[in-house]
Amino acid sequence: MFAQAAAGARADSTLMDPISTGHGINSLGRAKLALMLRSEEPIDPLIVYLDLPAQMGTGPLTRQ
């Protein structure tokens, strides 16, 4: 079951609204990242897409 969930998370590697809490990645995003990293077959590189609101811009994310 975990192998299938991990494969599905890697196949859809976009985190939707990942920082809605304002304090880093929300719990759903963290769970999806954990599944993506739980792989029997390593993916190099592991690419994660972030679906961010337009007002955030395209610069690097910084911790405040």
PQR file with spaces between the fields and no chain letter, atoms N, CA, C, O and H, PARSE charges and radii, in Angstrom:
ATOM       1  N    MET     1       0.826   -1.179    0.000 -0.4000 1.5000
ATOM       2  CA   MET     1       0.000    0.000    0.000 -0.0000 2.0000
ATOM       3  C    MET     1       0.880    1.256    0.000  0.5500 1.7000
ATOM       4  O    MET     1       0.609    2.201   -0.741 -0.5500 1.4000
ATOM       5  N    PHE     2       1.938    1.271    0.832 -0.4000 1.5000
ATOM       6  CA   PHE     2       2.782    2.454    0.885 -0.0000 2.0000
ATOM       7  C    PHE     2       3.540    2.659   -0.421  0.5500 1.7000
ATOM       8  O    PHE     2       3.760    3.796   -0.838 -0.5500 1.4000
ATOM       9  H    PHE     2       2.159    0.504    1.435  0.4000 1.0000
ATOM      10  N    ALA     3       3.938    1.571   -1.067 -0.4000 1.5000
ATOM      11  CA   ALA     3       4.654    1.692   -2.332 -0.0000 2.0000
ATOM      12  C    ALA     3       3.778    2.339   -3.392  0.5500 1.7000
ATOM      13  O    ALA     3       4.253    3.172   -4.163 -0.5500 1.4000
ATOM      14  H    ALA     3       3.759    0.647   -0.728  0.4000 1.0000
ATOM      15  N    GLN     4       2.513    1.968   -3.440 -0.4000 1.5000
ATOM      16  CA   GLN     4       1.595    2.569   -4.406 -0.0000 2.0000
ATOM      17  C    GLN     4       1.332    4.037   -4.077  0.5500 1.7000
ATOM      18  O    GLN     4       1.278    4.874   -4.979 -0.5500 1.4000
ATOM      19  H    GLN     4       2.127    1.291   -2.814  0.4000 1.0000
ATOM      20  N    ALA     5       1.170    4.353   -2.795 -0.4000 1.5000
ATOM      21  CA   ALA     5       0.948    5.744   -2.395 -0.0000 2.0000
ATOM      22  C    ALA     5       2.166    6.596   -2.727  0.5500 1.7000
ATOM      23  O    ALA     5       2.023    7.727   -3.191 -0.5500 1.4000
ATOM      24  H    ALA     5       1.215    3.674   -2.063  0.4000 1.0000
ATOM      25  N    ALA     6       3.361    6.064   -2.495 -0.4000 1.5000
ATOM      26  CA   ALA     6       4.595    6.797   -2.794 -0.0000 2.0000
ATOM      27  C    ALA     6       4.729    7.021   -4.301  0.5500 1.7000
ATOM      28  O    ALA     6       5.105    8.110   -4.733 -0.5500 1.4000
ATOM      29  H    ALA     6       3.478    5.145   -2.118  0.4000 1.0000
ATOM      30  N    ALA     7       4.428    6.008   -5.093 -0.4000 1.5000
ATOM      31  CA   ALA     7       4.501    6.151   -6.549 -0.0000 2.0000
ATOM      32  C    ALA     7       3.504    7.194   -7.037  0.5500 1.7000
ATOM      33  O    ALA     7       3.820    7.976   -7.934 -0.5500 1.4000
ATOM      34  H    ALA     7       4.122    5.123   -4.741  0.4000 1.0000
ATOM      35  N    GLY     8       2.317    7.217   -6.466 -0.4000 1.5000
ATOM      36  CA   GLY     8       1.319    8.218   -6.841 -0.0000 2.0000
ATOM      37  C    GLY     8       1.747    9.621   -6.460  0.5500 1.7000
ATOM      38  O    GLY     8       1.537   10.562   -7.226 -0.5500 1.4000
ATOM      39  H    GLY     8       2.060    6.582   -5.737  0.4000 1.0000
ATOM      40  N    ALA     9       2.339    9.773   -5.296 -0.4000 1.5000
ATOM      41  CA   ALA     9       2.808   11.092   -4.855 -0.0000 2.0000
ATOM      42  C    ALA     9       3.926   11.597   -5.762  0.5500 1.7000
ATOM      43  O    ALA     9       3.973   12.785   -6.082 -0.5500 1.4000
ATOM      44  H    ALA     9       2.510    9.009   -4.674  0.4000 1.0000
ATOM      45  N    ARG    10       4.830   10.704   -6.179 -0.4000 1.5000
ATOM      46  CA   ARG    10       5.907   11.117   -7.086 -0.0000 2.0000
ATOM      47  C    ARG    10       5.375   11.418   -8.474  0.5500 1.7000
ATOM      48  O    ARG    10       5.891   12.311   -9.147 -0.5500 1.4000
ATOM      49  H    ARG    10       4.792    9.740   -5.919  0.4000 1.0000
ATOM      50  N    ALA    11       4.357   10.697   -8.920 -0.4000 1.5000
ATOM      51  CA   ALA    11       3.800   10.938  -10.249 -0.0000 2.0000
ATOM      52  C    ALA    11       3.127   12.305  -10.322  0.5500 1.7000
ATOM      53  O    ALA    11       3.174   12.968  -11.358 -0.5500 1.4000
ATOM      54  H    ALA    11       3.938    9.972   -8.374  0.4000 1.0000
ATOM      55  N    ASP    12       2.503   12.726   -9.229 -0.4000 1.5000
ATOM      56  CA   ASP    12       1.889   14.057   -9.157 -0.0000 2.0000
ATOM      57  C    ASP    12       2.697   14.860   -8.154  0.5500 1.7000
ATOM      58  O    ASP    12       2.293   15.004   -7.000 -0.5500 1.4000
ATOM      59  H    ASP    12       2.465   12.187   -8.387  0.4000 1.0000
ATOM      60  N    SER    13       3.831   15.380   -8.585 -0.4000 1.5000
ATOM      61  CA   SER    13       4.776   15.993   -7.650 -0.0000 2.0000
ATOM      62  C    SER    13       4.527   17.482   -7.419  0.5500 1.7000
ATOM      63  O    SER    13       5.456   18.216   -7.082 -0.5500 1.4000
ATOM      64  H    SER    13       4.159   15.263   -9.522  0.4000 1.0000
ATOM      65  N    THR    14       3.287   17.936   -7.597 -0.4000 1.5000
ATOM      66  CA   THR    14       2.946   19.332   -7.346 -0.0000 2.0000
ATOM      67  C    THR    14       2.288   19.462   -5.991  0.5500 1.7000
ATOM      68  O    THR    14       1.326   18.760   -5.679 -0.5500 1.4000
ATOM      69  H    THR    14       2.533   17.340   -7.871  0.4000 1.0000
ATOM      70  N    LEU    15       2.820   20.375   -5.187 -0.4000 1.5000
ATOM      71  CA   LEU    15       2.193   20.684   -3.908 -0.0000 2.0000
ATOM      72  C    LEU    15       1.261   21.867   -4.135  0.5500 1.7000
ATOM      73  O    LEU    15       1.711   22.956   -4.491 -0.5500 1.4000
ATOM      74  H    LEU    15       3.601   20.946   -5.441  0.4000 1.0000
ATOM      75  N    MET    16      -0.026   21.656   -3.931 -0.4000 1.5000
ATOM      76  CA   MET    16      -1.019   22.710   -4.128 -0.0000 2.0000
ATOM      77  C    MET    16      -1.146   23.534   -2.855  0.5500 1.7000
ATOM      78  O    MET    16      -1.369   22.986   -1.775 -0.5500 1.4000
ATOM      79  H    MET    16      -0.392   20.772   -3.642  0.4000 1.0000
ATOM      80  N    ASP    17      -1.005   24.851   -2.981 -0.4000 1.5000
ATOM      81  CA   ASP    17      -1.112   25.773   -1.850 -0.0000 2.0000
ATOM      82  C    ASP    17      -0.315   25.258   -0.655  0.5500 1.7000
ATOM      83  O    ASP    17      -0.870   25.072    0.428 -0.5500 1.4000
ATOM      84  H    ASP    17      -0.824   25.296   -3.858  0.4000 1.0000
ATOM      85  N    PRO    18       0.989   25.025   -0.847 -0.5600 1.5000
ATOM      86  CA   PRO    18       1.780   24.325    0.162  0.2800 2.0000
ATOM      87  C    PRO    18       2.093   25.122    1.421  0.5500 1.7000
ATOM      88  O    PRO    18       2.481   24.538    2.433 -0.5500 1.4000
ATOM      89  N    ILE    19       1.932   26.438    1.381 -0.4000 1.5000
ATOM      90  CA   ILE    19       2.319   27.220    2.551 -0.0000 2.0000
ATOM      91  C    ILE    19       1.141   28.019    3.098  0.5500 1.7000
ATOM      92  O    ILE    19       1.310   29.161    3.524 -0.5500 1.4000
ATOM      93  H    ILE    19       1.616   26.912    0.559  0.4000 1.0000
ATOM      94  N    SER    20      -0.038   27.430    3.087 -0.4000 1.5000
ATOM      95  CA   SER    20      -1.244   28.132    3.511 -0.0000 2.0000
ATOM      96  C    SER    20      -1.217   28.511    4.983  0.5500 1.7000
ATOM      97  O    SER    20      -1.951   29.410    5.394 -0.5500 1.4000
ATOM      98  H    SER    20      -0.175   26.502    2.741  0.4000 1.0000
ATOM      99  N    THR    21      -0.406   27.863    5.774 -0.4000 1.5000
ATOM     100  CA   THR    21      -0.362   28.175    7.199 -0.0000 2.0000
ATOM     101  C    THR    21       0.484   29.402    7.490  0.5500 1.7000
ATOM     102  O    THR    21       0.366   29.972    8.575 -0.5500 1.4000
ATOM     103  H    THR    21       0.190   27.132    5.440  0.4000 1.0000
ATOM     104  N    GLY    22       1.328   29.829    6.568 -0.4000 1.5000
ATOM     105  CA   GLY    22       2.214   30.944    6.798 -0.0000 2.0000
ATOM     106  C    GLY    22       3.440   30.566    7.615  0.5500 1.7000
ATOM     107  O    GLY    22       4.283   31.423    7.878 -0.5500 1.4000
ATOM     108  H    GLY    22       1.424   29.366    5.687  0.4000 1.0000
ATOM     109  N    HIS    23       3.561   29.315    8.020 -0.4000 1.5000
ATOM     110  CA   HIS    23       4.677   28.849    8.851 -0.0000 2.0000
ATOM     111  C    HIS    23       5.387   27.683    8.191  0.5500 1.7000
ATOM     112  O    HIS    23       5.724   26.708    8.862 -0.5500 1.4000
ATOM     113  H    HIS    23       2.876   28.619    7.806  0.4000 1.0000
ATOM     114  N    GLY    24       5.620   27.764    6.898 -0.4000 1.5000
ATOM     115  CA   GLY    24       6.267   26.670    6.192 -0.0000 2.0000
ATOM     116  C    GLY    24       5.232   25.783    5.512  0.5500 1.7000
ATOM     117  O    GLY    24       4.073   26.169    5.359 -0.5500 1.4000
ATOM     118  H    GLY    24       5.346   28.557    6.353  0.4000 1.0000
ATOM     119  N    ILE    25       5.645   24.638    5.120 -0.4000 1.5000
ATOM     120  CA   ILE    25       4.766   23.716    4.393 -0.0000 2.0000
ATOM     121  C    ILE    25       3.707   23.156    5.339  0.5500 1.7000
ATOM     122  O    ILE    25       4.011   22.758    6.464 -0.5500 1.4000
ATOM     123  H    ILE    25       6.586   24.324    5.244  0.4000 1.0000
ATOM     124  N    ASN    26       2.467   23.131    4.870 -0.4000 1.5000
ATOM     125  CA   ASN    26       1.374   22.635    5.713 -0.0000 2.0000
ATOM     126  C    ASN    26       1.443   21.115    5.865  0.5500 1.7000
ATOM     127  O    ASN    26       2.258   20.455    5.221 -0.5500 1.4000
ATOM     128  H    ASN    26       2.220   23.455    3.956  0.4000 1.0000
ATOM     129  N    SER    27       0.588   20.574    6.713 -0.4000 1.5000
ATOM     130  CA   SER    27       0.660   19.138    7.048 -0.0000 2.0000
ATOM     131  C    SER    27       0.394   18.247    5.840  0.5500 1.7000
ATOM     132  O    SER    27       1.005   17.185    5.721 -0.5500 1.4000
ATOM     133  H    SER    27      -0.074   21.110    7.237  0.4000 1.0000
ATOM     134  N    LEU    28      -0.491   18.648    4.952 -0.4000 1.5000
ATOM     135  CA   LEU    28      -0.757   17.841    3.753 -0.0000 2.0000
ATOM     136  C    LEU    28       0.475   17.820    2.847  0.5500 1.7000
ATOM     137  O    LEU    28       0.824   16.780    2.288 -0.5500 1.4000
ATOM     138  H    LEU    28      -0.987   19.511    5.049  0.4000 1.0000
ATOM     139  N    GLY    29       1.128   18.968    2.708 -0.4000 1.5000
ATOM     140  CA   GLY    29       2.351   19.039    1.916 -0.0000 2.0000
ATOM     141  C    GLY    29       3.468   18.201    2.516  0.5500 1.7000
ATOM     142  O    GLY    29       4.200   17.523    1.795 -0.5500 1.4000
ATOM     143  H    GLY    29       0.845   19.813    3.162  0.4000 1.0000
ATOM     144  N    ARG    30       3.598   18.251    3.851 -0.4000 1.5000
ATOM     145  CA   ARG    30       4.626   17.446    4.521 -0.0000 2.0000
ATOM     146  C    ARG    30       4.361   15.955    4.336  0.5500 1.7000
ATOM     147  O    ARG    30       5.294   15.178    4.134 -0.5500 1.4000
ATOM     148  H    ARG    30       3.003   18.802    4.436  0.4000 1.0000
ATOM     149  N    ALA    31       3.090   15.553    4.405 -0.4000 1.5000
ATOM     150  CA   ALA    31       2.740   14.140    4.221 -0.0000 2.0000
ATOM     151  C    ALA    31       3.063   13.682    2.802  0.5500 1.7000
ATOM     152  O    ALA    31       3.572   12.580    2.597 -0.5500 1.4000
ATOM     153  H    ALA    31       2.332   16.184    4.570  0.4000 1.0000
ATOM     154  N    LYS    32       2.759   14.543    1.822 -0.4000 1.5000
ATOM     155  CA   LYS    32       3.040   14.176    0.434 -0.0000 2.0000
ATOM     156  C    LYS    32       4.545   14.091    0.194  0.5500 1.7000
ATOM     157  O    LYS    32       5.010   13.181   -0.491 -0.5500 1.4000
ATOM     158  H    LYS    32       2.345   15.438    1.989  0.4000 1.0000
ATOM     159  N    LEU    33       5.317   15.036    0.754 -0.4000 1.5000
ATOM     160  CA   LEU    33       6.777   14.969    0.619 -0.0000 2.0000
ATOM     161  C    LEU    33       7.334   13.711    1.263  0.5500 1.7000
ATOM     162  O    LEU    33       8.248   13.089    0.721 -0.5500 1.4000
ATOM     163  H    LEU    33       4.940   15.776    1.311  0.4000 1.0000
ATOM     164  N    ALA    34       6.789   13.326    2.421 -0.4000 1.5000
ATOM     165  CA   ALA    34       7.249   12.106    3.088 -0.0000 2.0000
ATOM     166  C    ALA    34       6.998   10.889    2.210  0.5500 1.7000
ATOM     167  O    ALA    34       7.840    9.995    2.128 -0.5500 1.4000
ATOM     168  H    ALA    34       6.046   13.831    2.862  0.4000 1.0000
ATOM     169  N    LEU    35       5.842   10.851    1.553 -0.4000 1.5000
ATOM     170  CA   LEU    35       5.562    9.733    0.643 -0.0000 2.0000
ATOM     171  C    LEU    35       6.512    9.743   -0.548  0.5500 1.7000
ATOM     172  O    LEU    35       6.987    8.691   -0.977 -0.5500 1.4000
ATOM     173  H    LEU    35       5.158   11.578    1.620  0.4000 1.0000
ATOM     174  N    MET    36       6.789   10.935   -1.084 -0.4000 1.5000
ATOM     175  CA   MET    36       7.675   11.030   -2.239 -0.0000 2.0000
ATOM     176  C    MET    36       9.083   10.537   -1.898  0.5500 1.7000
ATOM     177  O    MET    36       9.757    9.926   -2.728 -0.5500 1.4000
ATOM     178  H    MET    36       6.403   11.790   -0.736  0.4000 1.0000
ATOM     179  N    LEU    37       9.513   10.808   -0.678 -0.4000 1.5000
ATOM     180  CA   LEU    37      10.857   10.400   -0.261 -0.0000 2.0000
ATOM     181  C    LEU    37      10.927    8.942    0.163  0.5500 1.7000
ATOM     182  O    LEU    37      12.014    8.372    0.259 -0.5500 1.4000
ATOM     183  H    LEU    37       8.966   11.304   -0.003  0.4000 1.0000
ATOM     184  N    ARG    38       9.762    8.331    0.420 -0.4000 1.5000
ATOM     185  CA   ARG    38       9.703    6.936    0.849 -0.0000 2.0000
ATOM     186  C    ARG    38       9.676    6.052   -0.397  0.5500 1.7000
ATOM     187  O    ARG    38       8.629    5.535   -0.788 -0.5500 1.4000
ATOM     188  H    ARG    38       8.879    8.794    0.342  0.4000 1.0000
ATOM     189  N    SER    39      10.809    5.896   -0.991 -0.4000 1.5000
ATOM     190  CA   SER    39      10.873    5.173   -2.257 -0.0000 2.0000
ATOM     191  C    SER    39      11.826    3.999   -2.159  0.5500 1.7000
ATOM     192  O    SER    39      12.919    4.110   -1.605 -0.5500 1.4000
ATOM     193  H    SER    39      11.660    6.315   -0.674  0.4000 1.0000
ATOM     194  N    GLU    40      11.405    2.896   -2.695 -0.4000 1.5000
ATOM     195  CA   GLU    40      12.284    1.738   -2.789 -0.0000 2.0000
ATOM     196  C    GLU    40      13.284    1.932   -3.933  0.5500 1.7000
ATOM     197  O    GLU    40      14.387    1.387   -3.918 -0.5500 1.4000
ATOM     198  H    GLU    40      10.517    2.805   -3.145  0.4000 1.0000
ATOM     199  N    GLU    41      12.860    2.729   -4.926 -0.4000 1.5000
ATOM     200  CA   GLU    41      13.710    3.021   -6.065 -0.0000 2.0000
ATOM     201  C    GLU    41      13.994    4.515   -6.069  0.5500 1.7000
ATOM     202  O    GLU    41      13.112    5.297   -6.422 -0.5500 1.4000
ATOM     203  H    GLU    41      11.964    3.171   -4.938  0.4000 1.0000
ATOM     204  N    PRO    42      15.191    4.934   -5.691 -0.5600 1.5000
ATOM     205  CA   PRO    42      15.486    6.354   -5.614  0.2800 2.0000
ATOM     206  C    PRO    42      15.335    7.060   -6.952  0.5500 1.7000
ATOM     207  O    PRO    42      15.678    6.512   -8.000 -0.5500 1.4000
ATOM     208  N    ILE    43      14.828    8.256   -6.903 -0.4000 1.5000
ATOM     209  CA   ILE    43      14.699    9.084   -8.096 -0.0000 2.0000
ATOM     210  C    ILE    43      15.720   10.202   -7.963  0.5500 1.7000
ATOM     211  O    ILE    43      15.739   10.913   -6.958 -0.5500 1.4000
ATOM     212  H    ILE    43      14.549    8.701   -6.052  0.4000 1.0000
ATOM     213  N    ASP    44      16.557   10.359   -8.958 -0.4000 1.5000
ATOM     214  CA   ASP    44      17.590   11.384   -8.897 -0.0000 2.0000
ATOM     215  C    ASP    44      17.551   12.191  -10.178  0.5500 1.7000
ATOM     216  O    ASP    44      17.869   11.635  -11.228 -0.5500 1.4000
ATOM     217  H    ASP    44      16.542    9.781   -9.774  0.4000 1.0000
ATOM     218  N    PRO    45      17.197   13.413  -10.168 -0.5600 1.5000
ATOM     219  CA   PRO    45      16.793   14.209   -9.008  0.2800 2.0000
ATOM     220  C    PRO    45      15.288   14.071   -8.764  0.5500 1.7000
ATOM     221  O    PRO    45      14.522   13.779   -9.682 -0.5500 1.4000
ATOM     222  N    LEU    46      14.891   14.280   -7.545 -0.4000 1.5000
ATOM     223  CA   LEU    46      13.476   14.326   -7.185 -0.0000 2.0000
ATOM     224  C    LEU    46      13.023   15.765   -7.369  0.5500 1.7000
ATOM     225  O    LEU    46      13.534   16.664   -6.701 -0.5500 1.4000
ATOM     226  H    LEU    46      15.514   14.518   -6.799  0.4000 1.0000
ATOM     227  N    ILE    47      12.079   15.991   -8.259 -0.4000 1.5000
ATOM     228  CA   ILE    47      11.608   17.344   -8.559 -0.0000 2.0000
ATOM     229  C    ILE    47      10.245   17.541   -7.917  0.5500 1.7000
ATOM     230  O    ILE    47       9.346   16.714   -8.070 -0.5500 1.4000
ATOM     231  H    ILE    47      11.664   15.260   -8.801  0.4000 1.0000
ATOM     232  N    VAL    48      10.103   18.647   -7.198 -0.4000 1.5000
ATOM     233  CA   VAL    48       8.845   19.000   -6.550 -0.0000 2.0000
ATOM     234  C    VAL    48       8.419   20.361   -7.070  0.5500 1.7000
ATOM     235  O    VAL    48       9.204   21.310   -7.054 -0.5500 1.4000
ATOM     236  H    VAL    48      10.834   19.318   -7.074  0.4000 1.0000
ATOM     237  N    TYR    49       7.182   20.459   -7.530 -0.4000 1.5000
ATOM     238  CA   TYR    49       6.631   21.714   -8.022 -0.0000 2.0000
ATOM     239  C    TYR    49       5.747   22.329   -6.949  0.5500 1.7000
ATOM     240  O    TYR    49       5.036   21.619   -6.239 -0.5500 1.4000
ATOM     241  H    TYR    49       6.545   19.689   -7.542  0.4000 1.0000
ATOM     242  N    LEU    50       5.793   23.653   -6.834 -0.4000 1.5000
ATOM     243  CA   LEU    50       4.963   24.367   -5.872 -0.0000 2.0000
ATOM     244  C    LEU    50       3.971   25.231   -6.634  0.5500 1.7000
ATOM     245  O    LEU    50       4.367   26.056   -7.458 -0.5500 1.4000
ATOM     246  H    LEU    50       6.371   24.230   -7.411  0.4000 1.0000
ATOM     247  N    ASP    51       2.692   25.047   -6.363 -0.4000 1.5000
ATOM     248  CA   ASP    51       1.643   25.858   -6.964 -0.0000 2.0000
ATOM     249  C    ASP    51       1.387   27.016   -6.002  0.5500 1.7000
ATOM     250  O    ASP    51       0.573   26.904   -5.085 -0.5500 1.4000
ATOM     251  H    ASP    51       2.370   24.377   -5.694  0.4000 1.0000
ATOM     252  N    LEU    52       2.096   28.137   -6.221 -0.4000 1.5000
ATOM     253  CA   LEU    52       2.036   29.274   -5.313 -0.0000 2.0000
ATOM     254  C    LEU    52       1.082   30.342   -5.828  0.5500 1.7000
ATOM     255  O    LEU    52       0.885   30.458   -7.038 -0.5500 1.4000
ATOM     256  H    LEU    52       2.757   28.227   -6.965  0.4000 1.0000
ATOM     257  N    PRO    53       0.490   31.120   -4.937 -0.5600 1.5000
ATOM     258  CA   PRO    53      -0.360   32.229   -5.368  0.2800 2.0000
ATOM     259  C    PRO    53       0.452   33.239   -6.189  0.5500 1.7000
ATOM     260  O    PRO    53       1.645   33.420   -5.946 -0.5500 1.4000
ATOM     261  N    ALA    54      -0.186   33.886   -7.148 -0.4000 1.5000
ATOM     262  CA   ALA    54       0.498   34.823   -8.048 -0.0000 2.0000
ATOM     263  C    ALA    54       1.148   35.973   -7.290  0.5500 1.7000
ATOM     264  O    ALA    54       2.205   36.450   -7.704 -0.5500 1.4000
ATOM     265  H    ALA    54      -1.155   33.739   -7.346  0.4000 1.0000
ATOM     266  N    GLN    55       0.554   36.431   -6.199 -0.4000 1.5000
ATOM     267  CA   GLN    55       1.109   37.576   -5.479 -0.0000 2.0000
ATOM     268  C    GLN    55       2.423   37.267   -4.784  0.5500 1.7000
ATOM     269  O    GLN    55       3.106   38.186   -4.331 -0.5500 1.4000
ATOM     270  H    GLN    55      -0.305   36.044   -5.863  0.4000 1.0000
ATOM     271  N    MET    56       2.796   35.994   -4.687 -0.4000 1.5000
ATOM     272  CA   MET    56       4.067   35.638   -4.054 -0.0000 2.0000
ATOM     273  C    MET    56       5.250   35.868   -4.977  0.5500 1.7000
ATOM     274  O    MET    56       6.386   35.939   -4.507 -0.5500 1.4000
ATOM     275  H    MET    56       2.241   35.247   -5.054  0.4000 1.0000
ATOM     276  N    GLY    57       5.019   35.986   -6.262 -0.4000 1.5000
ATOM     277  CA   GLY    57       6.119   36.188   -7.192 -0.0000 2.0000
ATOM     278  C    GLY    57       6.842   34.889   -7.489  0.5500 1.7000
ATOM     279  O    GLY    57       6.378   33.804   -7.137 -0.5500 1.4000
ATOM     280  H    GLY    57       4.096   35.929   -6.643  0.4000 1.0000
ATOM     281  N    THR    58       7.991   35.019   -8.147 -0.4000 1.5000
ATOM     282  CA   THR    58       8.722   33.813   -8.555 -0.0000 2.0000
ATOM     283  C    THR    58      10.100   33.736   -7.923  0.5500 1.7000
ATOM     284  O    THR    58      10.894   32.876   -8.305 -0.5500 1.4000
ATOM     285  H    THR    58       8.368   35.900   -8.433  0.4000 1.0000
ATOM     286  N    GLY    59      10.410   34.598   -6.976 -0.4000 1.5000
ATOM     287  CA   GLY    59      11.725   34.564   -6.316 -0.0000 2.0000
ATOM     288  C    GLY    59      11.841   33.390   -5.379  0.5500 1.7000
ATOM     289  O    GLY    59      10.880   32.650   -5.170 -0.5500 1.4000
ATOM     290  H    GLY    59       9.766   35.296   -6.665  0.4000 1.0000
ATOM     291  N    PRO    60      13.023   33.219   -4.812 -0.5600 1.5000
ATOM     292  CA   PRO    60      13.236   32.101   -3.876  0.2800 2.0000
ATOM     293  C    PRO    60      12.430   32.294   -2.603  0.5500 1.7000
ATOM     294  O    PRO    60      12.200   33.419   -2.160 -0.5500 1.4000
ATOM     295  N    LEU    61      12.007   31.182   -2.025 -0.4000 1.5000
ATOM     296  CA   LEU    61      11.271   31.224   -0.758 -0.0000 2.0000
ATOM     297  C    LEU    61      12.261   31.470    0.376  0.5500 1.7000
ATOM     298  O    LEU    61      13.340   30.879    0.406 -0.5500 1.4000
ATOM     299  H    LEU    61      12.194   30.268   -2.385  0.4000 1.0000
ATOM     300  N    THR    62      11.893   32.332    1.291 -0.4000 1.5000
ATOM     301  CA   THR    62      12.743   32.575    2.449 -0.0000 2.0000
ATOM     302  C    THR    62      11.921   32.399    3.706  0.5500 1.7000
ATOM     303  O    THR    62      10.715   32.648    3.716 -0.5500 1.4000
ATOM     304  H    THR    62      11.016   32.812    1.267  0.4000 1.0000
ATOM     305  N    ARG    63      12.562   31.980    4.735 -0.4000 1.5000
ATOM     306  CA   ARG    63      11.905   31.792    6.020 -0.0000 2.0000
ATOM     307  C    ARG    63      11.922   33.115    6.769  0.5500 1.7000
ATOM     308  O    ARG    63      12.954   33.783    6.834 -0.5500 1.4000
ATOM     309  H    ARG    63      13.541   31.777    4.727  0.4000 1.0000
ATOM     310  N    GLN    64      10.795   33.488    7.329 -0.4000 1.5000
ATOM     311  CA   GLN    64      10.698   34.762    8.053 -0.0000 2.0000
ATOM     312  C    GLN    64      10.636   34.542    9.522  0.5500 1.7000
ATOM     313  O    GLN    64      10.552   35.502   10.287 -0.5500 1.4000
ATOM     314  H    GLN    64       9.957   32.945    7.276  0.4000 1.0000
